[in-house]
């Protein structure tokens, strides 16, 4: 996103309504098994965050259905900067273009002190929001729905969760509040292999593990937590 190169702490980037069709020419980075279409690397500050928000009541929609590089995972928005605010837009059509095990992402967060508010991630093949390394992030009133990987692993959709949060040790105080997940082909909220606690407040999960026509697909847990491939330890998070 070109606006990021011009934004500085305290700025608000207003996103006008309409559909923004991404193309493969806009891919910002290729690294190992991934392509990253938009990179948010620039940080705000505690006193002056950088905000990317829908203008008034307008509805910006970012459509990635034409981004189809062969045999590689697609990440529509990767956020590594901190003290950022993302508000009021939609992400649709993120693709999967390989047959083996893996996943694509609508939004991946690795920054800290970020706010993701009133975002809708839907009608694609990718995980809605995928949160990993950062701390003190709030995911507020976000929706993830009708995301189904029908391409890899015979189309069972086993990796496409509405929200995935898998914090590394030390990545603390990540909160999902008022979020909703439905008709995602795997789980609503997935926290396997989380090394720190994750807080869910007033979040909903409905009909995950099913397609919109109620065909059974992936695991279908509303909220999933546990080890899965990680060595067991002698500690548990102090809140859930």
Secondary structure, DSSP 4 states (H G I P E B T S, - for coil): -THHHH--TT-EEEE-SEEEE--GGG--EEETTEEEEEEE-----SSS-EEEEE-TT--EEEE-TT---TTSEEEEEEE--SSEEEES-EEE------SSS---EEEEE--SS-EEES-EEESSSSEEEEE-S-SS-EEES-EEES----SSGGGT-TT--SEEE-PPTT---EEEES-EEES-SS-SEEEET-SS-EEEES-EEESTTB-TT--B-S---SEEEE-SSSPP-S---S--
